[in-house]
Amino acid sequence: MEDILSFLVELFGIDAENISIFQMLARAFVAFFIGIFLVRIGKKRFVGKMTAFDFILAITIGSLLSRSITKEKYFLEILASSLLLVVLHRLMSFLSAYSSKNAKLIKGEERILLKNGEIDWKQMKKSDLSEHDLLQSLRLNTNTDQLSKVKTAIFERNGDISFVLKDE
C-alpha cells in the first residue's frame, strides 16, 4: 500500500516544490475525467446549452490558459496540459460517435418527458424539472401553451427541451 501511495505522490508531484511536465500532464488527465464526472452529477440544467463534456473542456481550458498568463513559471507545461485536454476531448468525441454506450456515458442521454399529452413525472423528477419549466419551454419554443398540442417533449443532452407537435 505504501508503494502505491509513493507512486501516486511521485506521479502527480504531490507536495513537490516544482513539478515536471509529465506530472502536470498526469494531473490534467485526472482533472479532465473528474471534471466530467462533477459536471455530469450536477445535472443537465447546470450546463445549459452545452453538454457536460463540452462545458468542462471550456472551463478547464479557460482556467489553464488564464494561469499560463499569470504564472510564467509553468507556461509551457500549462500549454501542454491544455493541448492534452483538447486531444482527450477529440478522442472522447470520436469514441462517442462510434459507440452509443460511450456517448451515453460521456454526453448523457435524452429523456422523454411527455408522450401523447401525458407527462412522465418520473423523468421530470430525474431531470429536476417542474411542470412550470416544461410549460415555459413550450411557450418559448412553439408559441403555444397547450400541452394537448404536443406529441412528444424530449429533454435533450444539452439541457434544452424539444417538442414534436401533433399533426393538425
N, C-alpha and C positions, 0 to 999 in steps of 0.2 A: 504494500500500500504506500509505503514511504517512497519507493522508487517511482510510482505513478505520480505522486504529488510533486516530487522534484523534477520529473519530466515536464509536467504542466507548467511549473514555475519557470523552467528554462525555455520551454516552447513559447510562452507568452511574455516572457521578460518581466514577470511579476516582481515588484519591489526593486527592479533594476533602475539605476540612475539614467542609463541610456539603453534604448532597445534597438535591436538590429532591424533591417528592412524585412527579414523573414519573420521576426516576432510581430512586427506591425501587420504583415500580410496575414499571419495566423489570427491576430485579433480582428482584422477586418472580415475574415472568413466567418468567424464565430459571431461577430456582431451582425452580420448580414442575416444569418438564419435566426438569431434571437430577435432581431428587429421584425422580421416577417412574422414570427410567432406572436410577438407582442401586439402588432397591429391586427393580426387575424383574430386574436382573442378580444380585441377592442370592438369587434362587430363592424359591419359594413357602414353603418351610419357614421362611424368615426372618420372615415376617409373620403366620403362624398363621391366625386365622380371618378376617382382613380381606384384601381384595385389596390389591396394592401401591398401586393407585390411591387407595384409601381411607386406607391407612396413612400415605402420605406427606402427605396433607392433614392428618390428625390430628397428626402430629409437627410439621409446619411451623406450623400454626395455634397449637399449644401453645407452641412456641418464640417465635413472634412476639408472642403475647399476653403471655407472661412478660416479654418485653423492653419491651412497652408499659407494664408496671407499673414496671419498674426504670429505664427510660431516658425520663425525662419530656420530653426534647428532641424526640423523634420520635413522640410519642403518636398524633397524627392520621395521620401517614404510615404507621405500623405498622398502624393500624386499616384504613386504605385498602388496604394491601397484603394484609391478611387477607381483606378483602371481595373483592378481585380473585381471590385463590386460591379462594374459595368459588364465585365466579361461573365461574371456569375449570373447577372440578370439576363443577358443574352442566352446563356446556356439553359437557364431555367425556362425562358420563353420558348426556346426550341423544344425542350422536353415536353412542355405543356402543349405545344401544337401537335405533337405526335402521340400523346397519351392522355386520355381523359382522366385517368387516375391522378397523374401528375398535375394536370390542370386544376382538378378539384382541390388537391392538397395545397397548391401554391396560390391559386387565384380565387378559390372558393367556388360555390355553385349557386345557381339561381334558385329561387323558391316561388312556387305558385301560391299566391296569396288569395286569389279569388278565381272561382271557376263557375261559369254559368250563373252568375249572380249570387253565389254562396261564398261567404268569406271563410277561409280556413284559419280559424283562430289559433290553432297550434303553430302554424307557420308564421302568423302575425306575431305571436309571442316570441318565437325563436328569433325573429328579425327585430325585436324591440320596437314594433310599430303599433300605433293605435288606429282606430277607425278614422279619427280626425286626420292623421298623417296620410292615410290611404285616400281619403276624400280630397285633401288639399292637393295631392299629386294628381288625382283625377282631374280636378278643375284646371290645374296649371298645364297639363299635357293634352287634354282632349276638349276643353271648352264645354264640358258638361259636368253636372254634379249628381248624375243619376247612375248608381251602380247597376241598375237594371239594363243599361245600355252596354255593359261590359261583358264580353265573353270570357276574357282571362286577364288577370293582373299578375305581373311577374316582378318580384324583387330581384333585380339584376345583380351581377357580381360587382358592379361598380357602385352600388348603392342607390341607383335610380329605380323607380317603379315604372314599368312599361305596361301599356294597356292595348289589348286587342278588342276592338268594338264588335258588337254583333252586327250582322248584315241587316239592313233595314228594309 
